């Protein structure tokens, strides 16, 4: 069963990704699953279809205290190289699903192949903890990492933020300091870079790509609406603007930005528009647009050599940036 080309013209999509999208559309939409089942499915997707954990990477789990609550983090370190970069990483999942398990393979890949430290943050998700709860967790985790940089052995590295999809939204809100309008607190140190992988930067859901690619792929317009409605209070246009990095007019605080966009993605147009806005604001931007990938491809590498090649390309971007430190 192939996606309807009239509804989703994914003509040049990598075949392995196309097959997984087709299989994903046999059953009812993910947004119709009970939330516990959806979270379980997402946590196991990377384990079954992703790149898998690397033997040249160590991992360490910790629980950190942020005020009255605690959140888990996982620290990935390459075993055979001395990193020049450390990335505090926020997982995707629409602010509703995902965690350390869902991104185990991808974080391990980044640490090993790009030879960088990754500190993955298991921030609290909606609907139990809607906006701005995840932003507060992200800010607290960032400050904790910087406060413990010497203990963690990362004080000699360039420390930045990263994330995919909703995690890219969180990273950009912190990196560009747009969070100051929605929560208290401040960054203990400015991030030196931000790595954004098909980020969710516009909460208005008004771009053409949401309609063009809203059916037939793994991330659909229906699922995006489900995420949006669980994360943001209904009918709050003001919060939609405050939670959209693309609405930021003051780009003076924006760090070096490495950004990846995918062609077959409901978030394609807003990602490309965001790149243009950052460049117009004189931000140092390194951008890769992948013309044959879809949203979520970072967890589709196990049975697709072409997808693995794209993942290598992303890692090479970080390698090149780290070499320039």
C-alpha angles and dihedrals in degrees: 000000000000127000112263104265090209091056097034113017095196093157098149098035113134107266096236090053091045091055093050091049090051092050090047091056096053091081127051115286118287090241088066093060119098107264096247090052092047091051092048091050093050093046091054099041094081092043091055102036107016133091097275129225117305123233091218092063129076123207132201127189122213137168116221128198118236108181110293097354140050132224132192123242130186122210118208120193130179109240101210105037137057107236123225092192135055121190126197099211131205119197126230127237106122092278086285107076137025137062142163093320096050092056101034095111097044095046090048089050093051092049095048104035097037092036095229137128114254122197107190116201122210096206120184115269138215146287086038090042111021128179125349094018096086090046091054090050091048092051092047093048092048092051091046091054092049092046090052098038095119093047090049092049094237100107092104093054133083105257122209145153131257144172147150126241107328087008087057088054090053093047092049094047089054096039094049092039094233088136091080090083094056107036142019125254134060140235113276087211133007115252112247094215142000126217112203121186113195088325126203099233103152119058093184092085090213104125122116093237091066088063096036096050099022095111135045099026129090094258108052135181088252092055091046089054090050091053093045094050093049094047102042127042112256116268096009105138091166093058090047089059094044091051094049114090090195088068091061111115098184107070095166093105095049113120126214105303126214107187134179123195129185126216099221097053135110086224095053099103097046090047092052092045089051091053090052092049093050092048091049087053091055094248115156101251129183108188133184121185114196108210096193104041137091134210111287096025090134087080096046103071104102098082100024122075091187090056091048088053090055090050089052088052091055091049090049089057090058092044091054092047092049091050089059093058 
